[in-house]
Amino acid sequence: MHEKYLYEYAVIRVVPRVEREEFLNIGLLLFCKQKKYLRMEYVIPSDKIRMLCADFDLEQLEENMFSFCKISTGSPDGGPIAQLDVAERFRWLTAVRSSSIQISRPHPGFSFELDMTFQKLYHELVL
């Protein structure tokens, strides 16, 4: 019998014009403390973002999301935050921000297979 794992996930959102409070889901974080698992994927829907804000800095968004990836994977060149343990990196990535990149509050769930759960959530919530 397979073991069921408690996980948390959060949706990464881009808010092209913070004052309008409109956002697009562009990524997903999934964390499981028991398995020391942290996975992140994102997509930048440039056309949709430009429809909400024609002069949005897509290059800066890409740089920020690349940094988030380095932190989530614990990359040696991801700075001091990337060197924290998995749980601390997830908490840092999901901290409340008032910028153009915002993260939903974490939501819990149970999964027998974390990668499959990630793919299902990513397709439902982001793509």
C-alpha positions as CSV (number, residue, x, y, z in Angstrom):
1,M,0.0,0.0,0.0
2,H,1.3,3.5,-0.9
3,E,1.7,6.2,1.7
4,K,-0.4,9.3,1.5
5,Y,1.6,12.6,1.9
6,L,0.4,15.9,3.3
7,Y,1.3,18.7,0.9
8,E,0.7,22.4,0.5
9,Y,0.4,24.3,-2.7
10,A,0.3,28.0,-3.6
11,V,-0.5,29.7,-6.9
12,I,1.9,32.3,-8.3
13,R,0.1,35.3,-9.8
14,V,1.2,38.3,-11.8
15,V,-0.7,41.5,-11.1
16,P,0.2,43.8,-14.0
17,R,-1.5,46.9,-12.4
18,V,-1.6,46.5,-8.7
19,E,-4.2,49.3,-8.3
20,R,-6.7,47.4,-10.5
21,E,-6.2,44.1,-8.5
22,E,-6.5,42.0,-11.7
23,F,-4.2,39.0,-11.8
24,L,-3.3,36.0,-14.0
25,N,-2.2,32.7,-12.5
26,I,1.3,32.0,-13.9
27,G,2.8,29.3,-11.7
28,L,2.5,26.8,-9.0
29,L,4.5,25.8,-5.9
30,L,4.0,22.5,-4.2
31,F,5.7,21.6,-0.9
32,C,5.8,18.4,1.1
33,K,7.7,18.6,4.4
34,Q,7.8,14.8,4.9
35,K,9.4,14.1,1.5
36,K,11.5,17.4,1.6
37,Y,9.8,18.1,-1.8
38,L,9.5,21.6,-3.3
39,R,8.6,22.0,-6.9
40,M,7.8,25.1,-9.0
41,E,6.8,25.7,-12.6
42,Y,5.6,28.8,-14.3
43,V,4.6,30.2,-17.7
44,I,4.5,33.8,-18.8
45,P,1.5,34.5,-20.9
46,S,2.9,37.7,-22.5
47,D,-0.1,38.5,-24.7
48,K,-2.5,38.2,-21.8
49,I,-0.3,40.3,-19.6
50,R,0.1,43.0,-22.3
51,M,-3.8,43.1,-22.6
52,L,-4.0,44.1,-19.0
53,C,-1.0,46.5,-19.1
54,A,0.7,47.4,-22.4
55,D,3.9,48.6,-20.8
56,F,4.4,45.8,-18.2
57,D,8.1,44.9,-17.8
58,L,8.0,41.2,-19.0
59,E,11.8,41.0,-18.9
60,Q,11.8,41.9,-15.1
61,L,9.1,39.3,-14.5
62,E,11.1,36.6,-16.3
63,E,14.2,37.5,-14.1
64,N,12.1,37.4,-10.9
65,M,10.6,34.1,-11.8
66,F,14.0,32.7,-12.7
67,S,15.2,33.7,-9.2
68,F,12.1,32.1,-7.7
69,C,13.1,28.9,-9.5
70,K,16.7,29.0,-8.2
71,I,15.3,29.5,-4.7
72,S,12.8,26.6,-5.0
73,T,15.5,24.2,-6.2
74,G,18.1,25.3,-3.7
75,S,20.5,26.3,-6.5
76,P,24.0,27.2,-5.3
77,D,23.8,30.4,-7.2
78,G,20.3,31.3,-5.8
79,G,21.6,33.4,-3.0
80,P,21.3,33.0,0.8
81,I,17.5,32.2,0.6
82,A,18.2,29.2,-1.7
83,Q,20.5,27.8,0.9
84,L,17.7,27.5,3.5
85,D,16.0,24.2,4.1
86,V,13.0,23.2,1.9
87,A,10.3,24.3,4.4
88,E,12.0,27.7,4.9
89,R,12.3,28.3,1.2
90,F,8.6,27.5,0.7
91,R,7.6,29.9,3.5
92,W,9.8,32.6,2.0
93,L,8.4,32.1,-1.5
94,T,4.8,32.2,-0.2
95,A,5.3,35.3,2.0
96,V,2.8,38.1,1.4
97,R,4.1,40.7,-1.0
98,S,2.5,43.9,-2.4
99,S,4.2,43.7,-5.8
100,S,3.3,42.6,-9.2
101,I,4.2,39.0,-8.3
102,Q,1.8,37.7,-5.6
103,I,1.3,34.2,-4.1
104,S,-2.0,32.8,-3.0
105,R,-2.2,31.6,0.5
106,P,-1.1,27.9,0.8
107,H,-3.7,25.2,0.5
108,P,-3.3,21.7,2.0
109,G,-4.0,18.3,0.5
110,F,-3.0,14.7,0.5
111,S,-1.3,12.8,-2.3
112,F,0.1,9.4,-3.0
113,E,2.2,10.7,-5.9
114,L,3.4,14.3,-5.6
115,D,4.6,14.8,-9.1
116,M,1.3,13.6,-10.5
117,T,-0.6,15.9,-8.1
118,F,1.6,18.8,-9.1
119,Q,0.8,18.2,-12.8
120,K,-2.9,18.0,-12.1
121,L,-3.0,21.2,-10.1
122,Y,-0.7,23.0,-12.6
123,H,-3.0,22.2,-15.5
124,E,-6.2,23.1,-13.6
125,L,-5.0,26.3,-12.0
126,V,-2.3,27.7,-14.4
127,L,-2.7,26.4,-17.9
